[in-house]
């Protein structure tokens, strides 16, 4: 009897579950948009909040902040901002007015004080301090006064709560500058608050501005691949909706967005897009083999195992990042894992539902339909181009294997030469306004990066105020001689030099005047005094433009401070110590741990993916193959960067985490198709050809839609986004070459032979168990019949 042919007619009415899924999707859309807007608006990038509380640097910074308050400073200057520029005092007055106007409307104060260079020079040159005009300029040169002795600035000290309103703070500062006739291009701002705001704006704007262009490029390439408008739009809807849902989870959990967590969006988008492209190709092949009536179910059955394996292994690797010390990496791992699981649900539930409601417009010739049980064993035959590639790779598998292994070894040697950098100014392109502002300020004023050296005297210390001041003055001078230091500010800057042992009337009057000066030093933030301790602050300025190793610089500070303290202790002084803190050590430690954590996290991802595949497929050779294909792209690209001397920074370590998902997805699809061919009794060359036919086209489509689409981000002026786009296309290109040449060559060689033998042995064992069960069942039925 002839086997029944599957129906080639498209069902007129979609099943109820499909309509329900589409209705739920439409219902969630406005809620998702609102949640995404809330997530984007919550973007906060204060690196000082990233370190956990148990880190020594965190505790020291908190201790410092409790005594001296906020160290948030904004330096404001412009060409012609000299000591005799009347606009300087006008700017200070206007900013004070704006702050008072805001407070009158019930808003908290944004600024605690505004200080100008003219005010400080006048204060130092008064009889109260007793310095000459030239001495006053000398003490402030490199911090408040420029090298020419004329250029100066205004220093705006922010209120502690202003960290959450940096955009409003800088808007008020720029507004006060505009009030005195300065254009935005003339005003130069510097300080940690300015850098944090620039990161917030650049990371958000680069994503918003280029995401649409990336989607448009991807849409065009996807249409060229599918030649089906409906299917193209459905695939992009799945990827975009998955990324939006993953972002919408953040405000629901009360987690703000940051520059690291925002990388989750392209990761989820890429993973969902890759899976949707593979499933869509299964669907198009099923249309030709079993017709529209059975195509959706047939495609889903083919896709569920590879998509499930790829998603599960990727999610396990991402969750492993939860053990990082840094909150952004933990959040990135957790919410990215949630995102890829959301993407899997979208691929296996929503995509089939949309295909039921809006099926492909491709015409299906009725004569092409085949019986279901025959069609289930076949895929579309290879085109001549794919046949030539498969034959060439299989025919020269030994040479290809050696070539790729040699490239892998050479690239691995390049990894040892890789240079890493956590210099914060590397986040911005040379043409961005913040780079030009910092360059101008450091050339015309002095270094902009603050570090704090704090000398603490506890209750056991018996030195008087003058002795402590002169000790701080000595340390101030020692630190100022370090080559990378442009200047220092401390209590020694604002007090005259005095003899500690003098008994003359002049010396007594100087010490009396010093006691009266202490409240002003406390108000200025250079002295803290209580019953238990007295703390003196030396604020050090180092350059932002140089790729300075702040860890090494901190050791240079210690070398200038600790010997002096030890000398005092040998002379009988007790209860004194030094603390090295401020935002720079916090940022240095956080960014270093972030870079190390992302690199370690990628390695952990690969390891857990390989272990998961070995466990699930019960074969170590599958794990070795997946390991080689997973590490090849990152080793090639980063090894080449090492040989070329290119620096790896924060922006460079995000792309591998995103590209890994596509690499693993493609490799698992190829391995499962190879396994299917071996299980059908095919030889290694035929099984490799079957794998090419089953997923080769989808791999190329994924590279085009994802790689070329995301390469648009290389147009960004925000360096992490630029590097993400450039490295993503490079990594995906290396991944495509690996999965279409290196992996098939290995499968056609001895390693593939060993894997094929294990697969046949497993199939024989499964068949024997099945036969034994059938015999046992038949025997039971016979006994039952006899009874």
Secondary structure, 3 states (H helix, E strand, C coil): CCCCCCCCCCCCCCCHHHHHHHHHHHHHHHHHHHHHHHHHHCCCCCHHHCCCCCCHHHHHHHHHHHHHCCCCEEEEEECCCECCCHHHHHHHHHHHHHHHHHHHCCCCCCEEEEEEHHHHHHHHCCCCCCCCHHHHHHHHECCCECCCCCECCEEEEECHHHHHHHHHHHHHHHHHHHHCCCCCCCEEEECHHHHHHHHHHHHHHHHHHHHHHHHHHHHHHHHHHHCCHHHHHHHHHHHHHHHHHHHHHHHHCCCCCCCCCCHHHHHHHHHHHHHHHHHHHHHHHHHHHHCHHHHHHHHHHHHHHHHHHHHHHHHHHHHHHHHCCCHHHHHHHHHHHHHHHHHHHHHHHHHHHHHHHCCCCCCCCHHHCCCHHHHCCCCCCCCHHHHHHHHHHHHCHHHHHHHHHHHHHHHHHHHCCCEECCCHHHHECCCCHHHHHHHHHHHHCCCCEEEEEEEEEECCCCCCHHHHHHHHHHHHHHHHCCCCEEEEEEHHHHCCCCCCCCCCHHHHHHHHHHHHHHHHHHHHCCEEECCCEEEEEEEEEECCCCCCCHHHHHHHHHHHHHHHHHHHHHCCCCCEEEEEECHHHHHHHHHHHHHHHHHHHHHHHHHHHHHHHHHHHCCHHHHHHHHHHHHHHHHHHHHHHHHHCCEECHHHCCHHHHHHHHHHHHHHHHHHHHHHHHHCCCCHHHHHHHHHHHHHHHHHHHHHHHHHHHHHHHHCCEHHHHHHHHHHHHHHHHHHHHHHHHHHHHHCCHHHHHHHHHHHHHHHHHHHHHHHHHHHHHHHHHHHHHC
